């Protein structure tokens, strides 16, 4: 078993909960519930959610948030530069955001990784047919 503190800097840990009542989709605030699975501290989860909302809204407006806007972002979030980059790197490592042409974008990699893990577990370990996964 690997230890989290020995993980590469690009790696991101996520808390998996087995109780059906703890599902993200059952939450009153699914975005926040997802952030709490990525970040240990409540305040960081809230900042992560605010940052993702900012990336999402700017992307929808057709004016993506740029990496050079880091000063505006840290003032908006009320964090230090180091804290911002730590949070941003975790979101990037998880596959929730990507950086292309010095612009932040929401990413589908997180979903693809989860589906890949679920499919592998369902078929290779539990020996079920892939068709029965739905």
PAZAPA-4460 file (N, C-alpha, C; in steps of 0.05 Angstrom, whole numbers, plus 32768, in hexadecimal, padded with zeros to 4 digits):
% residues 134
    n_x    n_y    n_z   ca_x   ca_y   ca_z    c_x    c_y    c_z   seq   type   mol
   8011   7FE8   8000   8000   8000   8000   8012   8019   8000     1      X     A
   800B   802C   7FEF   801B   8045   7FEE   8012   8058   8003     2      X     A
   8024   8068   800C   801E   807C   8021   801A   8097   8013     3      X     A
   8005   80A6   801A   7FFE   80BF   800D   8016   80D2   800C     4      X     A
   8024   80D5   8022   803A   80E8   8023   8051   80E1   800F     5      X     A
   8052   80C8   8007   8066   80BF   7FF4   805D   80C1   7FD7     6      X     A
   8044   80C9   7FD2   8039   80CA   7FB7   8046   80E0   7FA7     7      X     A
   8048   80DD   7F8D   8053   80F2   7F7C   8043   810C   7F7F     8      X     A
   804F   8123   7F7A   8041   813C   7F7C   8029   813F   7F6A     9      X     A
   8029   8130   7F53   8013   8132   7F41   7FFC   811F   7F49    10      X     A
   8000   810F   7F5D   7FEB   80FC   7F66   7FD7   810B   7F78    11      X     A
   7FBF   8101   7F78   7FAA   810C   7F89   7F9B   80F5   7F96    12      X     A
   7F97   80F8   7FB0   7F87   80E4   7FBE   7F6A   80ED   7FBF    13      X     A
   7F58   80DA   7FBF   7F3C   80DF   7FC2   7F30   80CC   7FD6    14      X     A
   7F1F   80D6   7FE7   7F12   80C6   7FFC   7EFA   80B8   7FEF    15      X     A
   7EFA   809E   7FF2   7EE3   808E   7FE8   7ED2   8086   8000    16      X     A
   7EB8   808A   7FFE   7EA6   8083   8014   7E94   806E   800B    17      X     A
   7E90   8059   801C   7E80   8042   8014   7E62   8045   801A    18      X     A
   7E5B   8057   802D   7E3F   805A   8034   7E30   8068   801D    19      X     A
   7E19   805D   8016   7E09   8069   8000   7E00   8085   8008    20      X     A
   7DFD   808B   8021   7DF4   80A6   8029   7E0A   80BB   8025    21      X     A
   7E23   80B2   8021   7E39   80C4   801E   7E3F   80C9   8000    22      X     A
   7E2F   80C0   7FEE   7E33   80C4   7FD2   7E32   80E2   7FCB    23      X     A
   7E44   80EA   7FB9   7E44   8106   7FB1   7E29   810E   7FA5    24      X     A
   7E1D   80FC   7F96   7E04   8103   7F88   7DED   8105   7F9C    25      X     A
   7DF0   80FB   7FB5   7DDB   80FD   7FC9   7DDE   8116   7FDA    26      X     A
   7DF3   8124   7FD6   7DF9   813C   7FE6   7DE8   8154   7FDE    27      X     A
   7DE4   8165   7FF2   7DD6   817F   7FEB   7DE9   8191   7FDB    28      X     A
   7E03   818D   7FDE   7E17   819D   7FD0   7E2C   8189   7FC5    29      X     A
   7E26   817D   7FAE   7E38   8169   7FA3   7E55   8173   7F9D    30      X     A
   7E57   818C   7F94   7E71   8198   7F8E   7E82   8198   7FA8    31      X     A
   7E76   81A2   7FBD   7E84   81A3   7FD7   7E8B   8187   7FE0    32      X     A
   7E79   8174   7FDE   7E7F   8158   7FE6   7E96   814D   7FD7    33      X     A
   7E98   8152   7FBD   7EAF   8149   7FAD   7EC8   8156   7FB8    34      X     A
   7EC8   8170   7FBD   7EE0   817E   7FC7   7EE9   8172   7FE2    35      X     A
   7ED6   816B   7FF3   7EDD   815F   800D   7EEA   8144   800A    36      X     A
   7EE6   8137   7FF4   7EF3   811D   7FEF   7F10   8122   7FE5    37      X     A
   7F16   813A   7FDB   7F31   8140   7FD1   7F42   814E   7FE6    38      X     A
   7F35   8160   7FF5   7F44   8171   8008   7F3C   816A   8025    39      X     A
   7F50   8169   8036   7F4C   8161   8052   7F3E   8178   8061    40      X     A
   7F45   8190   805B   7F3A   81A7   806B   7F22   81B2   805D    41      X     A
   7F0E   81B9   806E   7EF5   81C5   8064   7EFA   81DF   8054    42      X     A
   7F0C   81F0   805F   7F11   8209   8052   7F1D   8205   8036    43      X     A
   7F2F   81F2   8033   7F3B   81EC   8019   7F26   81E1   8006    44      X     A
   7F14   81D1   8010   7EFE   81C6   7FFF   7EED   81DD   7FF4    45      X     A
   7EE7   81F0   8005   7ED7   8207   7FFD   7EE6   8217   7FE8    46      X     A
   7F00   821C   7FEC   7F10   822B   7FD9   7F12   821B   7FBE    47      X     A
   7F15   8201   7FBF   7F16   81F1   7FA7   7EFC   81F3   7F97    48      X     A
   7EE6   81F3   7FA6   7ECC   81F6   7F99   7EC9   8212   7F8C    49      X     A
   7ED2   8227   7F9A   7ED1   8242   7F8F   7EE2   8244   7F76    50      X     A
   7EFA   8238   7F77   7F0C   8239   7F60   7F00   822B   7F48    51      X     A
   7EF5   8213   7F4C   7EE9   8204   7F36   7ED1   8213   7F2B    52      X     A
   7EC1   8220   7F3C   7EAA   8230   7F33   7EB4   8247   7F22    53      X     A
   7ECA   8253   7F2A   7ED6   8269   7F1A   7EE0   8260   7EFF    54      X     A
   7EEE   8249   7EFF   7EF7   823E   7EE6   7EDF   8237   7ED3    55      X     A
   7ECA   822B   7EDF   7EB3   8223   7ED0   7EA4   823C   7EC4    56      X     A
   7EA0   8250   7ED4   7E91   8267   7ECB   7EA1   8276   7EB5    57      X     A
   7EBB   8279   7EB9   7ECB   8287   7EA5   7ECC   8277   7E8B    58      X     A
   7ECD   825C   7E8D   7ECD   824B   7E75   7EB3   824E   7E66    59      X     A
   7E9D   824E   7E74   7E83   8251   7E68   7E7F   826C   7E5A    60      X     A
   7E8C   8281   7E66   7E8A   829C   7E5A   7E9C   829F   7E41    61      X     A
   7EAD   828B   7E3C   7EBF   828C   7E26   7ED8   829C   7E2C    62      X     A
   7EDD   82A1   7E45   7EF4   82B0   7E4E   7F02   82A0   7E64    63      X     A
   7F10   828A   7E5C   7F1C   8278   7E70   7F2F   8287   7E83    64      X     A
   7F30   827E   7E9B   7F42   8288   7EAF   7F5F   8281   7EA7    65      X     A
   7F70   8294   7EA8   7F8C   8290   7E9F   7F9E   828B   7EB7    66      X     A
   7FB4   827C   7EB2   7FC7   8276   7EC8   7FD4   8290   7ED2    67      X     A
   7FD6   82A4   7EC1   7FE3   82BD   7EC9   7FD1   82CD   7EDB    68      X     A
   7FB8   82C5   7EDF   7FA5   82D2   7EF1   7FA8   82C9   7F0E    69      X     A
   7FBE   82BC   7F14   7FC1   82B0   7F2F   7FBE   82C4   7F45    70      X     A
   7FC7   82DD   7F42   7FC5   82F1   7F57   7FA7   82F7   7F5D    71      X     A
   7F98   82FB   7F48   7F7B   8300   7F4B   7F6E   82E8   7F59    72      X     A
   7F76   82D0   7F52   7F6A   82B8   7F5D   7F71   82B5   7F7B    73      X     A
   7F8A   82BA   7F83   7F91   82B7   7F9F   7F83   82CD   7FB0    74      X     A
   7F7F   82E4   7FA5   7F70   82F9   7FB3   7F53   82F1   7FB6    75      X     A
   7F47   82E6   7FA1   7F2B   82DD   7FA1   7F27   82C7   7FB5    76      X     A
   7F3A   82B4   7FB6   7F38   829E   7FC9   7F42   82A4   7FE5    77      X     A
   7F52   82B9   7FE8   7F5D   82C1   8002   7F71   82AD   800C    78      X     A
   7F83   82A4   7FFA   7F98   8291   8001   7FB3   829B   7FF8    79      X     A
   7FC8   828D   8002   7FE3   8294   7FF9   7FE7   8287   7FDE    80      X     A
   7FFC   8290   7FD0   8003   8284   7FB6   8009   8267   7FB8    81      X     A
   8018   825F   7FCD   801E   8242   7FD1   8005   8231   7FD6    82      X     A
   7FF3   823C   7FE5   7FDA   822D   7FEA   7FC9   822A   7FD1    83      X     A
   7FC9   823F   7FC1   7FBA   823E   7FA8   7FC6   8229   7F96    84      X     A
   7FE0   8229   7F92   7FEC   8216   7F80   7FEA   81FA   7F8A    85      X     A
   7FEB   81F6   7FA4   7FE7   81DB   7FAF   7FCB   81D1   7FA9    86      X     A
   7FB7   81E2   7FAD   7F9B   81DB   7FA7   7F97   81D6   7F89    87      X     A
   7FA2   81E8   7F79   7FA0   81E5   7F5C   7FAD   81CC   7F52    88      X     A
   7FC4   81C5   7F5D   7FD2   81AD   7F54   7FC2   8194   7F5C    89      X     A
   7FB5   8195   7F72   7FA4   817E   7F7A   7F8C   817B   7F67    90      X     A
   7F80   8191   7F60   7F69   818F   7F4D   7F72   8186   7F31    91      X     A
   7F8A   818F   7F29   7F96   8186   7F10   7F9D   8168   7F11    92      X     A
   7FA9   8160   7F27   7FB1   8144   7F2B   7F99   8131   7F2B    93      X     A
   7F83   813B   7F36   7F6A   812B   7F37   7F5C   812A   7F1C    94      X     A
   7F64   813B   7F0A   7F58   813C   7EEF   7F3E   814C   7EEE    95      X     A
   7F3A   815E   7F01   7F23   8170   7F00   7F27   8188   7EEF    96      X     A
   7F40   8191   7EEE   7F47   81A8   7EDC   7F60   81A1   7ECC    97      X     A
   7F63   81AF   7EB6   7F7B   81AC   7EA6   7F85   81C8   7E9F    98      X     A
   7F9E   81CA   7E97   7FA9   81E3   7E8F   7FB3   81E0   7E72    99      X     A
   7FA6   81EF   7E60   7FAD   81EE   7E44   7FB1   820A   7E3A   100      X     A
   7FC7   820F   7E2D   7FCE   822A   7E23   7FCB   823F   7E39   101      X     A
   7FD5   8238   7E51   7FD5   824A   7E68   7FB9   8253   7E70   102      X     A
   7FA5   8241   7E6B   7F8A   8247   7E73   7F7F   822F   7E83   103      X     A
   7F6F   8234   7E97   7F63   821F   7EA7   7F49   8216   7E99   104      X     A
   7F45   81FB   7E98   7F2D   81F0   7E8D   7F24   81D9   7E9F   105      X     A
   7F0A   81D5   7EA1   7EFF   81BE   7EAE   7F08   81A5   7E9D   106      X     A
   7F0D   818F   7EAB   7F16   8177   7E9D   7F04   815F   7EA3   107      X     A
   7F02   814E   7E8F   7EF3   8135   7E92   7F04   811E   7E9B   108      X     A
   7F1E   8122   7E9F   7F30   810D   7EA6   7F28   80FF   7EC0   109      X     A
   7F1E   810E   7ED3   7F15   8103   7EED   7EFF   80EE   7EE8   110      X     A
   7EEB   80F5   7ED8   7ED6   80E2   7ED2   7EE0   80C9   7EC4   111      X     A
   7EF1   80CD   7EB1   7EFC   80B7   7EA1   7F0C   80A4   7EB3   112      X     A
   7F1C   80AF   7EC6   7F2B   809E   7ED8   7F19   808E   7EEB   113      X     A
   7F04   809B   7EF5   7EF1   808D   7F06   7EE3   8077   7EF8   114      X     A
   7EDA   807C   7EDF   7ECC   8068   7ECF   7EDF   8051   7EC9   115      X     A
   7EF8   8057   7EC2   7F0B   8042   7EBD   7F10   8030   7ED5   116      X     A
   7F13   803C   7EED   7F17   802D   7F05   7EFE   801C   7F0B   117      X     A
   7EE7   8027   7F08   7ECE   8019   7F0E   7ECB   8001   7EFA   118      X     A
   7ED0   8006   7EE1   7ECE   7FF0   7ECD   7EE2   7FDA   7ED3   119      X     A
   7EFB   7FE1   7ED9   7F0F   7FCD   7EE0   7F06   7FBD   7EF9   120      X     A
   7EFE   7FCA   7F0E   7EF6   7FBC   7F26   7EDF   7FA9   7F21   121      X     A
   7ECB   7FB4   7F12   7EB2   7FA5   7F0C   7EB8   7F8C   7EFC   122      X     A
   7ECA   7F8E   7EE8   7ECE   7F78   7ED5   7EE5   7F66   7EDE   123      X     A
   7EFC   7F71   7EE5   7F14   7F61   7EEB   7F13   7F55   7F07   124      X     A
   7F0A   7F64   7F1A   7F0B   7F5A   7F36   7EF1   7F4C   7F3D   125      X     A
   7EDA   7F59   7F38   7EC1   7F4D   7F3F   7EB7   7F39   7F2A   126      X     A
   7EC4   7F38   7F13   7EBE   7F26   7EFD   7EA1   7F28   7EF3   127      X     A
   7E97   7F41   7EF2   7E7D   7F46   7EE6   7E81   7F4E   7EC9   128      X     A
   7E6C   7F4C   7EB9   7E6D   7F56   7E9E   7E6C   7F74   7E9D   129      X     A
   7E7A   7F80   7E8A   7E7A   7F9D   7E88   7E5E   7FA8   7E83   130      X     A
   7E4D   7F99   7E75   7E32   7FA2   7E6F   7E21   7FA5   7E88   131      X     A
   7E27   7F96   7E9C   7E17   7F97   7EB5   7E20   7FAD   7EC8   132      X     A
   7E34   7FBD   7EC0   7E3D   7FD3   7ED0   7E29   7FE9   7ED2   133      X     A
   7E19   7FEE   7EBD   7E05   8003   7EBD   7DF0   7FFB   7ED1   134      X     A
***
